């Protein structure tokens, strides 16, 4: 049990220094193309999907809860 905790702590410490976004533009393009292939997109829909995927604004959910206005308390 203690050995597992030590290994988990060492793993967490080693990963904290790793960059979060280490993708190159080419690697990201391959990922986006793979996504378009999985969805079987063609033509304009495929181009739109890849363009959106390559941009940094590819979150279809919109802004997070922090951006939402607070509800007034009664």
PDB file of N, H, CA, C and O in Angstrom:
ATOM      1  N   UNK A   1       0.827  -1.186   0.000  1.00  0.00           N
ATOM      2  CA  UNK A   1       0.000   0.000   0.000  1.00  0.00           C
ATOM      3  C   UNK A   1       0.873   1.253   0.000  1.00  0.00           C
ATOM      4  O   UNK A   1       0.624   2.183  -0.768  1.00  0.00           O
ATOM      5  N   UNK A   2       1.873   1.283   0.838  1.00  0.00           N
ATOM      6  H   UNK A   2       2.076   0.528   1.461  1.00  0.00           H
ATOM      7  CA  UNK A   2       2.765   2.440   0.906  1.00  0.00           C
ATOM      8  C   UNK A   2       3.562   2.559  -0.394  1.00  0.00           C
ATOM      9  O   UNK A   2       3.804   3.664  -0.880  1.00  0.00           O
ATOM     10  N   UNK A   3       3.965   1.422  -0.949  1.00  0.00           N
ATOM     11  H   UNK A   3       3.768   0.525  -0.553  1.00  0.00           H
ATOM     12  CA  UNK A   3       4.724   1.425  -2.193  1.00  0.00           C
ATOM     13  C   UNK A   3       3.904   2.056  -3.320  1.00  0.00           C
ATOM     14  O   UNK A   3       4.440   2.817  -4.126  1.00  0.00           O
ATOM     15  N   UNK A   4       2.618   1.744  -3.377  1.00  0.00           N
ATOM     16  H   UNK A   4       2.183   1.126  -2.723  1.00  0.00           H
ATOM     17  CA  UNK A   4       1.734   2.309  -4.403  1.00  0.00           C
ATOM     18  C   UNK A   4       1.626   3.821  -4.241  1.00  0.00           C
ATOM     19  O   UNK A   4       1.643   4.548  -5.234  1.00  0.00           O
ATOM     20  N   UNK A   5       1.517   4.298  -3.017  1.00  0.00           N
ATOM     21  H   UNK A   5       1.504   3.707  -2.211  1.00  0.00           H
ATOM     22  CA  UNK A   5       1.420   5.736  -2.761  1.00  0.00           C
ATOM     23  C   UNK A   5       2.702   6.449  -3.173  1.00  0.00           C
ATOM     24  O   UNK A   5       2.654   7.542  -3.738  1.00  0.00           O
ATOM     25  N   UNK A   6       3.835   5.841  -2.894  1.00  0.00           N
ATOM     26  H   UNK A   6       3.875   4.953  -2.434  1.00  0.00           H
ATOM     27  CA  UNK A   6       5.121   6.446  -3.271  1.00  0.00           C
ATOM     28  C   UNK A   6       5.262   6.508  -4.781  1.00  0.00           C
ATOM     29  O   UNK A   6       5.704   7.524  -5.319  1.00  0.00           O
ATOM     30  N   UNK A   7       4.898   5.450  -5.464  1.00  0.00           N
ATOM     31  H   UNK A   7       4.540   4.625  -5.027  1.00  0.00           H
ATOM     32  CA  UNK A   7       4.977   5.426  -6.929  1.00  0.00           C
ATOM     33  C   UNK A   7       4.043   6.470  -7.522  1.00  0.00           C
ATOM     34  O   UNK A   7       4.418   7.172  -8.461  1.00  0.00           O
ATOM     35  N   UNK A   8       2.835   6.581  -6.987  1.00  0.00           N
ATOM     36  H   UNK A   8       2.531   6.010  -6.223  1.00  0.00           H
ATOM     37  CA  UNK A   8       1.886   7.578  -7.489  1.00  0.00           C
ATOM     38  C   UNK A   8       2.409   8.991  -7.272  1.00  0.00           C
ATOM     39  O   UNK A   8       2.267   9.845  -8.148  1.00  0.00           O
ATOM     40  N   UNK A   9       3.005   9.246  -6.128  1.00  0.00           N
ATOM     41  H   UNK A   9       3.121   8.553  -5.416  1.00  0.00           H
ATOM     42  CA  UNK A   9       3.552  10.572  -5.843  1.00  0.00           C
ATOM     43  C   UNK A   9       4.717  10.903  -6.777  1.00  0.00           C
ATOM     44  O   UNK A   9       4.821  12.029  -7.262  1.00  0.00           O
ATOM     45  N   UNK A  10       5.576   9.946  -7.026  1.00  0.00           N
ATOM     46  H   UNK A  10       5.492   9.031  -6.631  1.00  0.00           H
ATOM     47  CA  UNK A  10       6.706  10.170  -7.934  1.00  0.00           C
ATOM     48  C   UNK A  10       6.223  10.410  -9.364  1.00  0.00           C
ATOM     49  O   UNK A  10       6.764  11.262 -10.069  1.00  0.00           O
ATOM     50  N   UNK A  11       5.218   9.669  -9.787  1.00  0.00           N
ATOM     51  H   UNK A  11       4.779   8.977  -9.215  1.00  0.00           H
ATOM     52  CA  UNK A  11       4.663   9.849 -11.119  1.00  0.00           C
ATOM     53  C   UNK A  11       4.036  11.235 -11.258  1.00  0.00           C
ATOM     54  O   UNK A  11       4.251  11.913 -12.262  1.00  0.00           O
ATOM     55  N   UNK A  12       3.269  11.657 -10.265  1.00  0.00           N
ATOM     56  H   UNK A  12       3.095  11.106  -9.449  1.00  0.00           H
ATOM     57  CA  UNK A  12       2.641  12.981 -10.298  1.00  0.00           C
ATOM     58  C   UNK A  12       3.699  14.078 -10.327  1.00  0.00           C
ATOM     59  O   UNK A  12       3.542  15.063 -11.049  1.00  0.00           O
ATOM     60  N   UNK A  13       4.759  13.927  -9.564  1.00  0.00           N
ATOM     61  H   UNK A  13       4.886  13.127  -8.978  1.00  0.00           H
ATOM     62  CA  UNK A  13       5.820  14.929  -9.532  1.00  0.00           C
ATOM     63  C   UNK A  13       6.556  15.005 -10.863  1.00  0.00           C
ATOM     64  O   UNK A  13       6.946  16.089 -11.297  1.00  0.00           O
ATOM     65  N   UNK A  14       6.747  13.869 -11.505  1.00  0.00           N
ATOM     66  H   UNK A  14       6.431  12.988 -11.152  1.00  0.00           H
ATOM     67  CA  UNK A  14       7.474  13.870 -12.777  1.00  0.00           C
ATOM     68  C   UNK A  14       6.628  14.443 -13.905  1.00  0.00           C
ATOM     69  O   UNK A  14       7.173  15.036 -14.836  1.00  0.00           O
ATOM     70  N   UNK A  15       5.316  14.281 -13.844  1.00  0.00           N
ATOM     71  H   UNK A  15       4.874  13.799 -13.088  1.00  0.00           H
ATOM     72  CA  UNK A  15       4.438  14.784 -14.898  1.00  0.00           C
ATOM     73  C   UNK A  15       4.151  16.275 -14.761  1.00  0.00           C
ATOM     74  O   UNK A  15       3.777  16.917 -15.742  1.00  0.00           O
ATOM     75  N   UNK A  16       4.317  16.833 -13.582  1.00  0.00           N
ATOM     76  H   UNK A  16       4.621  16.311 -12.785  1.00  0.00           H
ATOM     77  CA  UNK A  16       3.981  18.243 -13.385  1.00  0.00           C
ATOM     78  C   UNK A  16       4.904  19.163 -14.185  1.00  0.00           C
ATOM     79  O   UNK A  16       4.517  20.287 -14.503  1.00  0.00           O
ATOM     80  N   UNK A  17       6.096  18.716 -14.512  1.00  0.00           N
ATOM     81  H   UNK A  17       6.410  17.803 -14.254  1.00  0.00           H
ATOM     82  CA  UNK A  17       7.016  19.535 -15.288  1.00  0.00           C
ATOM     83  C   UNK A  17       6.848  19.398 -16.787  1.00  0.00           C
ATOM     84  O   UNK A  17       7.471  20.144 -17.542  1.00  0.00           O
ATOM     85  N   UNK A  18       6.027  18.471 -17.235  1.00  0.00           N
ATOM     86  H   UNK A  18       5.521  17.866 -16.621  1.00  0.00           H
ATOM     87  CA  UNK A  18       5.823  18.248 -18.667  1.00  0.00           C
ATOM     88  C   UNK A  18       4.933  19.338 -19.252  1.00  0.00           C
ATOM     89  O   UNK A  18       3.981  19.768 -18.602  1.00  0.00           O
ATOM     90  N   UNK A  19       5.226  19.787 -20.459  1.00  0.00           N
ATOM     91  H   UNK A  19       6.000  19.438 -20.988  1.00  0.00           H
ATOM     92  CA  UNK A  19       4.366  20.797 -21.075  1.00  0.00           C
ATOM     93  C   UNK A  19       2.987  20.227 -21.375  1.00  0.00           C
ATOM     94  O   UNK A  19       2.861  19.066 -21.764  1.00  0.00           O
ATOM     95  N   UNK A  20       1.955  21.042 -21.194  1.00  0.00           N
ATOM     96  H   UNK A  20       2.057  21.985 -20.878  1.00  0.00           H
ATOM     97  CA  UNK A  20       0.591  20.579 -21.403  1.00  0.00           C
ATOM     98  C   UNK A  20       0.266  20.407 -22.884  1.00  0.00           C
ATOM     99  O   UNK A  20      -0.461  19.487 -23.259  1.00  0.00           O
ATOM    100  N   UNK A  21       0.804  21.289 -23.726  1.00  0.00           N
ATOM    101  H   UNK A  21       1.395  22.036 -23.422  1.00  0.00           H
ATOM    102  CA  UNK A  21       0.505  21.241 -25.150  1.00  0.00           C
ATOM    103  C   UNK A  21       1.814  21.116 -25.915  1.00  0.00           C
ATOM    104  O   UNK A  21       2.423  22.119 -26.288  1.00  0.00           O
ATOM    105  N   UNK A  22       2.241  19.890 -26.144  1.00  0.00           N
ATOM    106  H   UNK A  22       1.746  19.076 -25.841  1.00  0.00           H
ATOM    107  CA  UNK A  22       3.509  19.653 -26.808  1.00  0.00           C
ATOM    108  C   UNK A  22       3.315  19.254 -28.264  1.00  0.00           C
ATOM    109  O   UNK A  22       4.236  18.725 -28.886  1.00  0.00           O
ATOM    110  N   UNK A  23       2.117  19.505 -28.823  1.00  0.00           N
ATOM    111  H   UNK A  23       1.369  19.935 -28.318  1.00  0.00           H
ATOM    112  CA  UNK A  23       1.853  19.121 -30.201  1.00  0.00           C
ATOM    113  C   UNK A  23       2.454  20.123 -31.179  1.00  0.00           C
ATOM    114  O   UNK A  23       2.430  21.333 -30.949  1.00  0.00           O
ATOM    115  N   UNK A  24       2.979  19.606 -32.246  1.00  0.00           N
ATOM    116  H   UNK A  24       2.998  18.624 -32.432  1.00  0.00           H
ATOM    117  CA  UNK A  24       3.394  20.471 -33.335  1.00  0.00           C
ATOM    118  C   UNK A  24       2.186  20.699 -34.228  1.00  0.00           C
ATOM    119  O   UNK A  24       1.172  20.015 -34.096  1.00  0.00           O
ATOM    120  N   UNK A  25       2.292  21.648 -35.126  1.00  0.00           N
ATOM    121  H   UNK A  25       3.116  22.204 -35.234  1.00  0.00           H
ATOM    122  CA  UNK A  25       1.182  21.925 -36.037  1.00  0.00           C
ATOM    123  C   UNK A  25       0.875  20.696 -36.900  1.00  0.00           C
ATOM    124  O   UNK A  25      -0.288  20.392 -37.165  1.00  0.00           O
ATOM    125  N   UNK A  26       1.923  19.995 -37.335  1.00  0.00           N
ATOM    126  H   UNK A  26       2.867  20.242 -37.120  1.00  0.00           H
ATOM    127  CA  UNK A  26       1.725  18.791 -38.155  1.00  0.00           C
ATOM    128  C   UNK A  26       1.023  17.686 -37.372  1.00  0.00           C
ATOM    129  O   UNK A  26       0.147  17.004 -37.903  1.00  0.00           O
ATOM    130  N   UNK A  27       1.409  17.512 -36.108  1.00  0.00           N
ATOM    131  H   UNK A  27       2.120  18.066 -35.677  1.00  0.00           H
ATOM    132  CA  UNK A  27       0.776  16.482 -35.285  1.00  0.00           C
ATOM    133  C   UNK A  27      -0.690  16.825 -35.036  1.00  0.00           C
ATOM    134  O   UNK A  27      -1.547  15.942 -35.041  1.00  0.00           O
ATOM    135  N   UNK A  28      -0.975  18.104 -34.818  1.00  0.00           N
ATOM    136  H   UNK A  28      -0.279  18.821 -34.814  1.00  0.00           H
ATOM    137  CA  UNK A  28      -2.363  18.512 -34.608  1.00  0.00           C
ATOM    138  C   UNK A  28      -3.184  18.297 -35.880  1.00  0.00           C
ATOM    139  O   UNK A  28      -4.342  17.885 -35.812  1.00  0.00           O
ATOM    140  N   UNK A  29      -2.582  18.578 -37.041  1.00  0.00           N
ATOM    141  H   UNK A  29      -1.641  18.913 -37.096  1.00  0.00           H
ATOM    142  CA  UNK A  29      -3.289  18.373 -38.315  1.00  0.00           C
ATOM    143  C   UNK A  29      -3.638  16.907 -38.495  1.00  0.00           C
ATOM    144  O   UNK A  29      -4.737  16.582 -38.946  1.00  0.00           O
ATOM    145  N   UNK A  30      -2.721  16.023 -38.151  1.00  0.00           N
ATOM    146  H   UNK A  30      -1.828  16.287 -37.785  1.00  0.00           H
ATOM    147  CA  UNK A  30      -2.987  14.589 -38.257  1.00  0.00           C
ATOM    148  C   UNK A  30      -4.141  14.187 -37.343  1.00  0.00           C
ATOM    149  O   UNK A  30      -4.991  13.382 -37.723  1.00  0.00           O
ATOM    150  N   UNK A  31      -4.164  14.754 -36.133  1.00  0.00           N
ATOM    151  H   UNK A  31      -3.473  15.408 -35.825  1.00  0.00           H
ATOM    152  CA  UNK A  31      -5.245  14.458 -35.195  1.00  0.00           C
ATOM    153  C   UNK A  31      -6.577  14.956 -35.739  1.00  0.00           C
ATOM    154  O   UNK A  31      -7.588  14.261 -35.647  1.00  0.00           O
ATOM    155  N   UNK A  32      -6.579  16.158 -36.306  1.00  0.00           N
ATOM    156  H   UNK A  32      -5.757  16.723 -36.380  1.00  0.00           H
ATOM    157  CA  UNK A  32      -7.816  16.725 -36.860  1.00  0.00           C
ATOM    158  C   UNK A  32      -8.308  15.907 -38.056  1.00  0.00           C
ATOM    159  O   UNK A  32      -9.507  15.667 -38.199  1.00  0.00           O
ATOM    160  N   UNK A  33      -7.376  15.482 -38.910  1.00  0.00           N
ATOM    161  H   UNK A  33      -6.403  15.677 -38.794  1.00  0.00           H
ATOM    162  CA  UNK A  33      -7.758  14.655 -40.054  1.00  0.00           C
ATOM    163  C   UNK A  33      -8.322  13.315 -39.595  1.00  0.00           C
ATOM    164  O   UNK A  33      -9.280  12.803 -40.174  1.00  0.00           O
ATOM    165  N   UNK A  34      -7.724  12.758 -38.559  1.00  0.00           N
ATOM    166  H   UNK A  34      -6.945  13.174 -38.089  1.00  0.00           H
ATOM    167  CA  UNK A  34      -8.224  11.502 -38.014  1.00  0.00           C
ATOM    168  C   UNK A  34      -9.653  11.679 -37.519  1.00  0.00           C
ATOM    169  O   UNK A  34     -10.509  10.827 -37.758  1.00  0.00           O
ATOM    170  N   UNK A  35      -9.912  12.793 -36.824  1.00  0.00           N
ATOM    171  H   UNK A  35      -9.217  13.486 -36.630  1.00  0.00           H
ATOM    172  CA  UNK A  35     -11.266  13.072 -36.338  1.00  0.00           C
ATOM    173  C   UNK A  35     -12.254  13.214 -37.479  1.00  0.00           C
ATOM    174  O   UNK A  35     -13.377  12.717 -37.400  1.00  0.00           O
ATOM    175  N   UNK A  36     -11.833  13.899 -38.557  1.00  0.00           N
ATOM    176  H   UNK A  36     -10.920  14.303 -38.621  1.00  0.00           H
ATOM    177  CA  UNK A  36     -12.709  14.066 -39.719  1.00  0.00           C
ATOM    178  C   UNK A  36     -12.970  12.719 -40.392  1.00  0.00           C
ATOM    179  O   UNK A  36     -14.083  12.455 -40.848  1.00  0.00           O
ATOM    180  N   UNK A  37     -11.947  11.871 -40.452  1.00  0.00           N
ATOM    181  H   UNK A  37     -11.044  12.085 -40.081  1.00  0.00           H
ATOM    182  CA  UNK A  37     -12.123  10.535 -41.035  1.00  0.00           C
ATOM    183  C   UNK A  37     -13.086   9.697 -40.190  1.00  0.00           C
ATOM    184  O   UNK A  37     -13.931   8.988 -40.735  1.00  0.00           O
ATOM    185  N   UNK A  38     -12.962   9.777 -38.860  1.00  0.00           N
ATOM    186  H   UNK A  38     -12.276  10.353 -38.417  1.00  0.00           H
ATOM    187  CA  UNK A  38     -13.826   9.017 -37.965  1.00  0.00           C
ATOM    188  C   UNK A  38     -15.293   9.425 -38.135  1.00  0.00           C
ATOM    189  O   UNK A  38     -16.197   8.595 -38.038  1.00  0.00           O
ATOM    190  N   UNK A  39     -15.509  10.716 -38.388  1.00  0.00           N
ATOM    191  H   UNK A  39     -14.775  11.390 -38.467  1.00  0.00           H
ATOM    192  CA  UNK A  39     -16.875  11.217 -38.578  1.00  0.00           C
ATOM    193  C   UNK A  39     -17.343  11.067 -40.020  1.00  0.00           C
ATOM    194  O   UNK A  39     -18.482  11.393 -40.354  1.00  0.00           O
ATOM    195  N   UNK A  40     -16.442  10.567 -40.873  1.00  0.00           N
ATOM    196  H   UNK A  40     -15.517  10.302 -40.602  1.00  0.00           H
ATOM    197  CA  UNK A  40     -16.746  10.363 -42.294  1.00  0.00           C
ATOM    198  C   UNK A  40     -17.206  11.662 -42.971  1.00  0.00           C
ATOM    199  O   UNK A  40     -18.157  11.671 -43.752  1.00  0.00           O
ATOM    200  N   UNK A  41     -16.508  12.753 -42.651  1.00  0.00           N
ATOM    201  H   UNK A  41     -15.735  12.746 -42.017  1.00  0.00           H
ATOM    202  CA  UNK A  41     -16.843  14.056 -43.228  1.00  0.00           C
ATOM    203  C   UNK A  41     -16.189  14.211 -44.593  1.00  0.00           C
ATOM    204  O   UNK A  41     -15.091  13.704 -44.826  1.00  0.00           O
ATOM    205  N   UNK A  42     -16.868  14.914 -45.491  1.00  0.00           N
ATOM    206  H   UNK A  42     -17.759  15.326 -45.301  1.00  0.00           H
ATOM    207  CA  UNK A  42     -16.336  15.164 -46.832  1.00  0.00           C
ATOM    208  C   UNK A  42     -16.660  16.591 -47.248  1.00  0.00           C
ATOM    209  O   UNK A  42     -17.594  17.204 -46.732  1.00  0.00           O
ATOM    210  N   UNK A  43     -15.889  17.102 -48.172  1.00  0.00           N
ATOM    211  H   UNK A  43     -15.131  16.604 -48.591  1.00  0.00           H
ATOM    212  CA  UNK A  43     -16.153  18.403 -48.773  1.00  0.00           C
ATOM    213  C   UNK A  43     -16.080  19.550 -47.790  1.00  0.00           C
ATOM    214  O   UNK A  43     -15.155  19.641 -46.983  1.00  0.00           O
ATOM    215  N   UNK A  44     -17.079  20.436 -47.871  1.00  0.00           N
ATOM    216  H   UNK A  44     -17.830  20.363 -48.527  1.00  0.00           H
ATOM    217  CA  UNK A  44     -17.092  21.646 -47.060  1.00  0.00           C
ATOM    218  C   UNK A  44     -17.188  21.329 -45.568  1.00  0.00           C
ATOM    219  O   UNK A  44     -16.599  22.032 -44.747  1.00  0.00           O
ATOM    220  N   UNK A  45     -17.929  20.270 -45.212  1.00  0.00           N
ATOM    221  H   UNK A  45     -18.407  19.699 -45.880  1.00  0.00           H
ATOM    222  CA  UNK A  45     -18.054  19.904 -43.801  1.00  0.00           C
ATOM    223  C   UNK A  45     -16.706  19.475 -43.234  1.00  0.00           C
ATOM    224  O   UNK A  45     -16.371  19.811 -42.098  1.00  0.00           O
ATOM    225  N   UNK A  46     -15.931  18.730 -44.026  1.00  0.00           N
ATOM    226  H   UNK A  46     -16.203  18.457 -44.949  1.00  0.00           H
ATOM    227  CA  UNK A  46     -14.604  18.290 -43.588  1.00  0.00           C
ATOM    228  C   UNK A  46     -13.674  19.476 -43.407  1.00  0.00           C
ATOM    229  O   UNK A  46     -12.952  19.557 -42.413  1.00  0.00           O
ATOM    230  N   UNK A  47     -13.688  20.411 -44.377  1.00  0.00           N
ATOM    231  H   UNK A  47     -14.274  20.345 -45.184  1.00  0.00           H
ATOM    232  CA  UNK A  47     -12.835  21.587 -44.291  1.00  0.00           C
ATOM    233  C   UNK A  47     -13.191  22.424 -43.066  1.00  0.00           C
ATOM    234  O   UNK A  47     -12.306  22.897 -42.352  1.00  0.00           O
ATOM    235  N   UNK A  48     -14.482  22.604 -42.827  1.00  0.00           N
ATOM    236  H   UNK A  48     -15.200  22.219 -43.407  1.00  0.00           H
ATOM    237  CA  UNK A  48     -14.926  23.390 -41.670  1.00  0.00           C
ATOM    238  C   UNK A  48     -14.479  22.715 -40.369  1.00  0.00           C
ATOM    239  O   UNK A  48     -14.017  23.388 -39.448  1.00  0.00           O
ATOM    240  N   UNK A  49     -14.617  21.387 -40.294  1.00  0.00           N
ATOM    241  H   UNK A  49     -14.992  20.841 -41.042  1.00  0.00           H
ATOM    242  CA  UNK A  49     -14.215  20.646 -39.111  1.00  0.00           C
ATOM    243  C   UNK A  49     -12.713  20.797 -38.853  1.00  0.00           C
ATOM    244  O   UNK A  49     -12.294  21.061 -37.726  1.00  0.00           O
ATOM    245  N   UNK A  50     -11.910  20.627 -39.903  1.00  0.00           N
ATOM    246  H   UNK A  50     -12.250  20.413 -40.819  1.00  0.00           H
ATOM    247  CA  UNK A  50     -10.457  20.712 -39.753  1.00  0.00           C
ATOM    248  C   UNK A  50     -10.034  22.136 -39.388  1.00  0.00           C
ATOM    249  O   UNK A  50      -9.162  22.319 -38.539  1.00  0.00           O
ATOM    250  N   UNK A  51     -10.638  23.144 -40.019  1.00  0.00           N
ATOM    251  H   UNK A  51     -11.346  22.995 -40.710  1.00  0.00           H
ATOM    252  CA  UNK A  51     -10.302  24.530 -39.683  1.00  0.00           C
ATOM    253  C   UNK A  51     -10.617  24.837 -38.221  1.00  0.00           C
ATOM    254  O   UNK A  51      -9.834  25.483 -37.525  1.00  0.00           O
ATOM    255  N   UNK A  52     -11.766  24.365 -37.775  1.00  0.00           N
ATOM    256  H   UNK A  52     -12.402  23.839 -38.340  1.00  0.00           H
ATOM    257  CA  UNK A  52     -12.153  24.609 -36.387  1.00  0.00           C
ATOM    258  C   UNK A  52     -11.250  23.830 -35.436  1.00  0.00           C
ATOM    259  O   UNK A  52     -10.877  24.334 -34.376  1.00  0.00           O
ATOM    260  N   UNK A  53     -10.905  22.626 -35.805  1.00  0.00           N
ATOM    261  H   UNK A  53     -11.208  22.216 -36.666  1.00  0.00           H
ATOM    262  CA  UNK A  53     -10.029  21.799 -34.989  1.00  0.00           C
ATOM    263  C   UNK A  53      -8.640  22.420 -34.862  1.00  0.00           C
ATOM    264  O   UNK A  53      -8.037  22.381 -33.790  1.00  0.00           O
ATOM    265  N   UNK A  54      -8.139  22.984 -35.937  1.00  0.00           N
ATOM    266  H   UNK A  54      -8.629  23.016 -36.808  1.00  0.00           H
ATOM    267  CA  UNK A  54      -6.798  23.570 -35.929  1.00  0.00           C
ATOM    268  C   UNK A  54      -6.741  24.889 -35.151  1.00  0.00           C
ATOM    269  O   UNK A  54      -5.679  25.281 -34.668  1.00  0.00           O
ATOM    270  N   UNK A  55      -7.880  25.571 -35.029  1.00  0.00           N
ATOM    271  H   UNK A  55      -8.743  25.253 -35.421  1.00  0.00           H
ATOM    272  CA  UNK A  55      -7.890  26.826 -34.280  1.00  0.00           C
ATOM    273  C   UNK A  55      -7.878  26.521 -32.791  1.00  0.00           C
ATOM    274  O   UNK A  55      -8.091  25.381 -32.379  1.00  0.00           O
ATOM    275  N   UNK A  56      -7.630  27.530 -32.004  1.00  0.00           N
ATOM    276  H   UNK A  56      -7.457  28.456 -32.339  1.00  0.00           H
ATOM    277  CA  UNK A  56      -7.661  27.352 -30.553  1.00  0.00           C
ATOM    278  C   UNK A  56      -9.067  27.508 -30.002  1.00  0.00           C
ATOM    279  O   UNK A  56      -9.275  27.417 -28.792  1.00  0.00           O
ATOM    280  N   UNK A  57     -10.021  27.738 -30.868  1.00  0.00           N
ATOM    281  H   UNK A  57      -9.853  27.811 -31.851  1.00  0.00           H
ATOM    282  CA  UNK A  57     -11.398  27.960 -30.428  1.00  0.00           C
ATOM    283  C   UNK A  57     -12.277  26.781 -30.829  1.00  0.00           C
ATOM    284  O   UNK A  57     -13.346  26.973 -31.409  1.00  0.00           O
ATOM    285  N   UNK A  58     -11.840  25.576 -30.528  1.00  0.00           N
ATOM    286  H   UNK A  58     -10.971  25.419 -30.057  1.00  0.00           H
ATOM    287  CA  UNK A  58     -12.564  24.390 -30.978  1.00  0.00           C
ATOM    288  C   UNK A  58     -13.447  23.772 -29.896  1.00  0.00           C
ATOM    289  O   UNK A  58     -13.829  22.607 -30.013  1.00  0.00           O
ATOM    290  N   UNK A  59     -13.780  24.529 -28.841  1.00  0.00           N
ATOM    291  H   UNK A  59     -13.470  25.475 -28.746  1.00  0.00           H
ATOM    292  CA  UNK A  59     -14.625  23.999 -27.782  1.00  0.00           C
ATOM    293  C   UNK A  59     -16.078  24.329 -28.081  1.00  0.00           C
ATOM    294  O   UNK A  59     -16.482  25.482 -27.927  1.00  0.00           O
ATOM    295  N   UNK A  60     -16.884  23.346 -28.508  1.00  0.00           N
ATOM    296  H   UNK A  60     -16.556  22.410 -28.633  1.00  0.00           H
ATOM    297  CA  UNK A  60     -18.270  23.630 -28.883  1.00  0.00           C
ATOM    298  C   UNK A  60     -19.157  23.962 -27.697  1.00  0.00           C
ATOM    299  O   UNK A  60     -20.290  24.405 -27.881  1.00  0.00           O
ATOM    300  N   UNK A  61     -18.664  23.757 -26.486  1.00  0.00           N
ATOM    301  H   UNK A  61     -17.743  23.397 -26.337  1.00  0.00           H
ATOM    302  CA  UNK A  61     -19.487  23.990 -25.302  1.00  0.00           C
ATOM    303  C   UNK A  61     -19.591  25.463 -24.943  1.00  0.00           C
ATOM    304  O   UNK A  61     -20.466  25.835 -24.161  1.00  0.00           O
ATOM    305  N   UNK A  62     -18.739  26.302 -25.479  1.00  0.00           N
ATOM    306  H   UNK A  62     -18.028  25.999 -26.114  1.00  0.00           H
ATOM    307  CA  UNK A  62     -18.778  27.719 -25.158  1.00  0.00           C
ATOM    308  C   UNK A  62     -18.005  28.022 -23.892  1.00  0.00           C
ATOM    309  O   UNK A  62     -17.213  27.200 -23.429  1.00  0.00           O
ATOM    310  N   UNK A  63     -18.235  29.217 -23.323  1.00  0.00           N
ATOM    311  H   UNK A  63     -18.878  29.884 -23.699  1.00  0.00           H
ATOM    312  CA  UNK A  63     -17.482  29.603 -22.136  1.00  0.00           C
ATOM    313  C   UNK A  63     -17.860  28.752 -20.929  1.00  0.00           C
ATOM    314  O   UNK A  63     -18.959  28.203 -20.855  1.00  0.00           O
ATOM    315  N   UNK A  64     -16.952  28.656 -20.013  1.00  0.00           N
ATOM    316  H   UNK A  64     -16.059  29.102 -20.073  1.00  0.00           H
ATOM    317  CA  UNK A  64     -17.181  27.855 -18.826  1.00  0.00           C
ATOM    318  C   UNK A  64     -18.120  28.522 -17.846  1.00  0.00           C
ATOM    319  O   UNK A  64     -18.603  29.627 -18.090  1.00  0.00           O
ATOM    320  N   UNK A  65     -18.375  27.856 -16.745  1.00  0.00           N
ATOM    321  H   UNK A  65     -17.982  26.959 -16.547  1.00  0.00           H
ATOM    322  CA  UNK A  65     -19.304  28.355 -15.738  1.00  0.00           C
ATOM    323  C   UNK A  65     -18.799  29.642 -15.094  1.00  0.00           C
ATOM    324  O   UNK A  65     -19.602  30.445 -14.617  1.00  0.00           O
ATOM    325  N   UNK A  66     -17.496  29.851 -15.072  1.00  0.00           N
ATOM    326  H   UNK A  66     -16.844  29.199 -15.459  1.00  0.00           H
ATOM    327  CA  UNK A  66     -16.935  31.063 -14.473  1.00  0.00           C
ATOM    328  C   UNK A  66     -17.376  32.313 -15.238  1.00  0.00           C
ATOM    329  O   UNK A  66     -17.451  33.396 -14.657  1.00  0.00           O
ATOM    330  N   UNK A  67     -17.661  32.179 -16.506  1.00  0.00           N
ATOM    331  H   UNK A  67     -17.600  31.299 -16.978  1.00  0.00           H
ATOM    332  CA  UNK A  67     -18.060  33.324 -17.315  1.00  0.00           C
ATOM    333  C   UNK A  67     -19.553  33.601 -17.225  1.00  0.00           C
ATOM    334  O   UNK A  67     -20.013  34.655 -17.665  1.00  0.00           O
ATOM    335  N   UNK A  68     -20.307  32.679 -16.665  1.00  0.00           N
ATOM    336  H   UNK A  68     -19.933  31.823 -16.307  1.00  0.00           H
ATOM    337  CA  UNK A  68     -21.753  32.839 -16.565  1.00  0.00           C
ATOM    338  C   UNK A  68     -22.092  33.819 -15.452  1.00  0.00           C
ATOM    339  O   UNK A  68     -21.419  33.831 -14.421  1.00  0.00           O
ATOM    340  N   UNK A  69     -23.125  34.644 -15.636  1.00  0.00           N
ATOM    341  H   UNK A  69     -23.672  34.635 -16.473  1.00  0.00           H
ATOM    342  CA  UNK A  69     -23.498  35.593 -14.592  1.00  0.00           C
ATOM    343  C   UNK A  69     -24.051  34.853 -13.370  1.00  0.00           C
ATOM    344  O   UNK A  69     -24.704  33.816 -13.491  1.00  0.00           O
ATOM    345  N   UNK A  70     -23.774  35.407 -12.211  1.00  0.00           N
ATOM    346  H   UNK A  70     -23.244  36.249 -12.113  1.00  0.00           H
ATOM    347  CA  UNK A  70     -24.260  34.792 -10.975  1.00  0.00           C
ATOM    348  C   UNK A  70     -25.740  35.063 -10.804  1.00  0.00           C
ATOM    349  O   UNK A  70     -26.230  36.120 -11.201  1.00  0.00           O
ATOM    350  N   UNK A  71     -26.448  34.125 -10.223  1.00  0.00           N
ATOM    351  H   UNK A  71     -26.049  33.266  -9.901  1.00  0.00           H
ATOM    352  CA  UNK A  71     -27.872  34.289  -9.966  1.00  0.00           C
ATOM    353  C   UNK A  71     -28.039  35.095  -8.681  1.00  0.00           C
ATOM    354  O   UNK A  71     -27.349  34.841  -7.694  1.00  0.00           O
ATOM    355  N   UNK A  72     -28.949  36.060  -8.691  1.00  0.00           N
ATOM    356  H   UNK A  72     -29.510  36.266  -9.493  1.00  0.00           H
ATOM    357  CA  UNK A  72     -29.163  36.837  -7.460  1.00  0.00           C
ATOM    358  C   UNK A  72     -29.795  35.970  -6.389  1.00  0.00           C
ATOM    359  O   UNK A  72     -30.647  35.130  -6.677  1.00  0.00           O
ATOM    360  N   UNK A  73     -29.379  36.176  -5.169  1.00  0.00           N
ATOM    361  H   UNK A  73     -28.687  36.858  -4.934  1.00  0.00           H
ATOM    362  CA  UNK A  73     -29.943  35.422  -4.043  1.00  0.00           C
ATOM    363  C   UNK A  73     -31.162  36.156  -3.515  1.00  0.00           C
ATOM    364  O   UNK A  73     -31.165  37.382  -3.407  1.00  0.00           O
ATOM    365  N   UNK A  74     -32.170  35.414  -3.195  1.00  0.00           N
ATOM    366  H   UNK A  74     -32.168  34.418  -3.282  1.00  0.00           H
ATOM    367  CA  UNK A  74     -33.399  36.024  -2.659  1.00  0.00           C
ATOM    368  C   UNK A  74     -33.398  36.021  -1.165  1.00  0.00           C
ATOM    369  O   UNK A  74     -34.351  36.494  -0.546  1.00  0.00           O
TER     370      UNK A  74
END
